[in-house]
Amino acid sequence: MKIGENSFDVIRGLRIILECSHYPIRPEHRDGEIVFKDGKSHYFRIINSLCIPGDVKELFNVHGIGLVIAKQFSAESCKFYGDRNGFLT
């Protein structure tokens, strides 16, 4: 992952920002985690104009969103913490 490639729009109005050394995400603000093939992981934050992060699972296909996020960052998996059940891709 290169500097400046730590955020993107999953769909219009639904953006994620990936944690990096100059932008750490506090535990209470983590919406998910991306795990890379080398075992390293980074947390992400959902920034959007459509709904609050906790509503993402109710309103969208979160499995599909997780696949898009994992593919964007060439990650092994993507976990979403939007509710107690979350999801794993």
C-alpha positions as CSV (number, residue, x, y, z in Angstrom):
1,M,0.0,0.0,0.0
2,K,1.3,3.4,-1.0
3,I,0.9,6.7,0.9
4,G,-2.2,8.4,-0.4
5,E,-3.9,5.1,-1.3
6,N,-5.4,4.7,2.1
7,S,-8.9,5.7,1.2
8,F,-11.4,5.1,-1.5
9,D,-15.1,5.1,-2.3
10,V,-16.6,1.6,-2.0
11,I,-19.7,3.1,-3.6
12,R,-20.7,6.7,-4.1
13,G,-21.2,8.2,-0.7
14,L,-19.5,5.3,1.2
15,R,-15.8,5.8,1.7
16,I,-13.4,4.0,3.9
17,I,-10.1,5.3,5.3
18,L,-7.4,2.8,6.1
19,E,-5.3,3.3,9.2
20,C,-1.7,4.2,8.6
21,S,1.2,5.5,10.6
22,H,0.1,9.1,10.2
23,Y,-3.6,8.3,10.7
24,P,-4.1,5.8,13.6
25,I,-7.7,5.0,14.4
26,R,-8.7,4.8,18.0
27,P,-10.3,1.5,19.1
28,E,-13.7,3.0,19.7
29,H,-13.8,4.3,16.1
30,R,-12.7,1.2,14.3
31,D,-15.3,-0.1,11.9
32,G,-13.3,-3.0,10.5
33,E,-10.0,-4.6,9.9
34,I,-8.1,-5.7,6.8
35,V,-5.7,-8.6,7.1
36,F,-2.9,-9.0,4.5
37,K,-1.2,-12.1,3.2
38,D,1.9,-11.4,5.3
39,G,-0.2,-11.4,8.5
40,K,-0.2,-7.7,9.0
41,S,-3.5,-5.9,9.6
42,H,-4.8,-2.4,9.5
43,Y,-8.1,-1.1,10.8
44,F,-10.4,1.1,8.8
45,R,-13.0,3.7,9.4
46,I,-16.2,4.2,7.3
47,I,-16.7,7.8,6.4
48,N,-20.0,8.4,4.5
49,S,-22.8,10.6,3.8
50,L,-25.4,7.9,3.5
51,C,-25.8,6.6,7.1
52,I,-24.0,6.0,10.3
53,P,-21.5,3.1,10.3
54,G,-23.6,0.9,12.4
55,D,-26.4,1.0,9.8
56,V,-24.1,-0.2,7.0
57,K,-24.9,-3.9,7.6
58,E,-28.6,-3.3,7.6
59,L,-28.7,-1.2,4.4
60,F,-26.0,-2.7,2.2
61,N,-24.6,-6.1,1.1
62,V,-21.6,-6.0,3.6
63,H,-20.2,-9.2,2.2
64,G,-19.9,-7.5,-1.2
65,I,-18.4,-4.4,0.4
66,G,-15.9,-6.5,2.3
67,L,-14.8,-8.2,-1.0
68,V,-14.4,-4.8,-2.7
69,I,-12.3,-3.5,0.2
70,A,-10.1,-6.6,0.3
71,K,-9.6,-6.5,-3.4
72,Q,-8.8,-2.8,-3.4
73,F,-5.9,-3.3,-1.0
74,S,-4.9,-6.9,-2.2
75,A,-5.8,-8.1,1.3
76,E,-6.4,-11.7,2.5
77,S,-9.6,-10.8,4.3
78,C,-11.8,-8.0,5.6
79,K,-13.7,-8.0,8.9
80,F,-16.5,-5.5,9.6
81,Y,-17.3,-4.5,13.2
82,G,-20.5,-2.7,12.5
83,D,-22.4,-4.8,14.9
84,R,-21.8,-7.7,17.3
85,N,-22.0,-10.3,14.5
86,G,-20.0,-8.4,11.9
87,F,-18.8,-10.2,8.8
88,L,-15.7,-11.8,7.4
89,T,-14.8,-12.1,3.8
